[in-house]
Amino acid sequence: MPMLELNPNFTDPDAFYAALTALHRDRSDAESERINARLILLLANHVGDQAVLKEAMAHAACDVDQ
Protein backbone atom coordinates (compact mmCIF):
# COMPACT_ATOMS: atom_id res chain seq x y z
CA MET A 1 0.00 0.00 0.00
CA PRO A 2 1.41 3.44 -0.88
CA MET A 3 2.30 5.66 2.04
CA LEU A 4 2.42 9.42 2.32
CA GLU A 5 5.83 10.79 1.33
CA LEU A 6 6.97 12.99 4.21
CA ASN A 7 10.57 13.49 3.13
CA PRO A 8 11.41 16.42 0.83
CA ASN A 9 10.38 15.36 -2.67
CA PHE A 10 10.34 18.62 -4.66
CA THR A 11 12.50 18.94 -7.73
CA ASP A 12 12.67 22.70 -7.13
CA PRO A 13 10.96 23.81 -3.91
CA ASP A 14 11.85 27.47 -4.37
CA ALA A 15 10.27 27.54 -7.84
CA PHE A 16 7.13 25.87 -6.48
CA TYR A 17 6.88 28.38 -3.63
CA ALA A 18 7.39 31.29 -6.04
CA ALA A 19 4.68 29.96 -8.38
CA LEU A 20 2.29 29.37 -5.49
CA THR A 21 2.75 32.85 -4.06
CA ALA A 22 2.42 34.39 -7.53
CA LEU A 23 -0.83 32.47 -8.00
CA HIS A 24 -2.28 34.21 -4.94
CA ARG A 25 -0.81 37.67 -5.55
CA ASP A 26 -3.44 40.37 -6.04
CA ARG A 27 -6.28 37.93 -5.27
CA SER A 28 -8.98 38.50 -2.71
CA ASP A 29 -9.21 36.14 0.26
CA ALA A 30 -12.24 34.49 -1.33
CA GLU A 31 -10.42 33.98 -4.64
CA SER A 32 -7.41 32.49 -2.83
CA GLU A 33 -9.65 30.12 -0.89
CA ARG A 34 -11.29 28.93 -4.14
CA ILE A 35 -7.88 28.46 -5.75
CA ASN A 36 -6.66 26.47 -2.73
CA ALA A 37 -9.78 24.30 -2.77
CA ARG A 38 -9.37 23.55 -6.47
CA LEU A 39 -5.67 22.84 -6.05
CA ILE A 40 -6.35 20.45 -3.15
CA LEU A 41 -8.96 18.57 -5.20
CA LEU A 42 -6.71 18.37 -8.27
CA LEU A 43 -3.79 17.04 -6.23
CA ALA A 44 -6.02 14.64 -4.28
CA ASN A 45 -7.32 13.30 -7.56
CA HIS A 46 -3.75 12.85 -8.76
CA VAL A 47 -2.80 10.94 -5.58
CA GLY A 48 -5.99 8.92 -5.78
CA ASP A 49 -5.28 6.55 -2.90
CA GLN A 50 -7.80 7.07 -0.08
CA ALA A 51 -5.44 5.78 2.61
CA VAL A 52 -2.70 8.21 1.55
CA LEU A 53 -5.20 11.07 1.45
CA LYS A 54 -6.50 10.24 4.94
CA GLU A 55 -2.92 10.10 6.25
CA ALA A 56 -2.21 13.49 4.66
CA MET A 57 -5.34 14.98 6.24
CA ALA A 58 -4.32 13.63 9.65
CA HIS A 59 -0.85 15.17 9.32
CA ALA A 60 -2.31 18.47 8.13
CA ALA A 61 -4.69 18.62 11.11
CA CYS A 62 -2.06 17.58 13.67
CA ASP A 63 -0.65 21.04 14.43
CA VAL A 64 -4.08 22.66 14.15
CA ASP A 65 -5.59 20.46 16.85
CA GLN A 66 -2.93 21.34 19.43
N, C-alpha and C positions, 0 to 999 in steps of 0.2 A: 504494500500500500504506500503511495507517495506520502511524504511528510512535508510540512512547511519548511522552506529553506530560511533559516534564521541567520546564516552567515552572509557577509557582504557578497552580492551576486550581480552588481551593476557593472556593465562594461565601462561606463563613464558617469559616475554619480554626480559630478559637478554639472555636466551637460544636462542630465535629467532634472536636477534641481533648478537650473536656469530656465529650462523649458517650462517646468511646472509653475514657477513664479511668474514667468512671462504670460502664461495662459490666464492667470488671475489678475494681472495688472490692469488697472482701469476698469475693473468689473465691480458691480455692486455686490453686497453680501449675498443677496438672493441669487444672482447669476453665478457666483462662485460656488454656492451650495449645490446648484443644479449641475454645474460642471463636475464637481466632486462626486455627486451621486451617479452621474453617467459614467465617469471614469471607474468608479468602484464596480459598477455592474458590468462594464466591458472587461475589466481585468478578472472579475469573478467568473465570467463566462469563459475566458481564456483558460483559467485554472481548471474549472470544471469539476474538480473532485470535491464532493460535499465534506468529506472528513478534513481535507486541507483547509477549506474555507471556514469550517467551524473552529479549527485550531487557530487560524488567523484572527477570527473574531474574538476568541478568548484572549489571545495575546494583546490585541488592540484595546480590549476593555480592562485589562489587568491594572494599568496605572490609573485609569479613570475611577475604578472602584475603590481605590485606597484613599 
